[in-house]
Amino acid sequence: MKKLLVCIVMVIPVVFFANVWQAFRYDSIRREVLALEREQHRLLEQNKRAIAGIGALSSPVRLIELAADLELERVRRDRLIRVDITQQGAAGGR
């Protein structure tokens, strides 16, 4: 009976320490997950703004206005030159 009591008395601090250690690990992982979620949210918002900016910058209306501001004109078909580049083999064009 005395040995059992000694074992129980020795196990209680170990179990208590394990419980505290597990709580510490849980809390640190929870904080890390929260930080990652905030970073993910920030990146998603940044991505949304970038996509909206791309959409605004590439809109046909904006491009037409920009061309008018720069006094650009459409090129006639007879003034176009088409260049076809065929890729040669890696052995020096044999």
C-alpha positions in Angstrom: 0.0 0.0 0.0 2.9 2.4 0.8 4.5 1.8 -2.6 1.2 2.6 -4.3 0.9 5.8 -2.4 4.5 6.8 -3.3 3.8 6.0 -7.0 0.7 8.1 -6.9 2.5 11.0 -5.2 5.3 10.9 -7.8 2.9 10.6 -10.8 0.7 13.6 -9.8 3.5 16.3 -10.5 4.4 14.5 -13.7 0.7 14.6 -14.9 0.4 18.2 -13.8 3.5 19.2 -15.7 2.3 17.3 -18.8 -1.0 19.1 -18.6 0.6 22.5 -18.3 3.0 21.7 -21.1 0.2 20.6 -23.4 -1.8 23.8 -22.6 1.3 25.9 -23.4 1.7 24.0 -26.8 -2.0 24.5 -27.6 -1.8 28.2 -26.8 1.3 28.8 -28.9 -0.2 26.8 -31.9 -3.5 28.8 -31.5 -1.5 32.1 -31.7 0.4 30.9 -34.7 -2.8 29.9 -36.5 -4.4 33.2 -35.7 -1.4 35.0 -37.1 -1.5 32.9 -40.3 -5.2 33.6 -40.7 -4.6 37.3 -40.4 -1.8 37.1 -43.0 -4.1 35.0 -45.3 -6.8 37.6 -45.0 -4.4 40.5 -45.7 -3.0 38.7 -48.8 -6.5 37.9 -50.1 -7.5 41.6 -49.7 -4.3 42.7 -51.5 -5.0 40.2 -54.2 -8.6 41.5 -54.7 -7.2 45.1 -54.9 -4.6 44.0 -57.5 -7.2 42.2 -59.6 -9.5 45.2 -59.5 -6.6 47.4 -60.5 -5.7 45.2 -63.4 -9.4 45.2 -64.5 -9.5 49.0 -64.4 -6.2 49.5 -66.2 -7.0 47.1 -69.0 -10.6 48.2 -69.6 -11.3 49.1 -73.3 -12.7 52.5 -72.3 -9.5 53.5 -70.5 -7.3 52.3 -73.4 -9.3 54.3 -75.9 -9.1 57.4 -73.7 -5.3 56.8 -73.3 -4.8 56.4 -77.0 -6.8 59.6 -77.6 -4.7 61.5 -75.0 -1.5 60.3 -76.7 -2.9 61.1 -80.1 -2.4 57.5 -81.3 -4.0 56.3 -84.5 -4.9 52.9 -85.7 -2.4 51.4 -88.1 -3.7 50.5 -91.5 -3.5 46.8 -92.6 -1.2 47.7 -95.5 1.4 49.2 -93.1 1.6 46.1 -90.9 4.6 43.8 -91.2 4.2 40.3 -89.9 7.3 38.5 -88.7 7.2 34.8 -88.2 10.0 33.4 -86.0 10.4 29.6 -86.2 12.3 28.0 -83.5 15.4 26.1 -84.6 16.7 22.9 -83.0 19.1 23.0 -80.1 21.9 21.7 -82.3 22.7 25.0 -83.9 20.0 25.1 -86.5 20.7 21.9 -88.3 
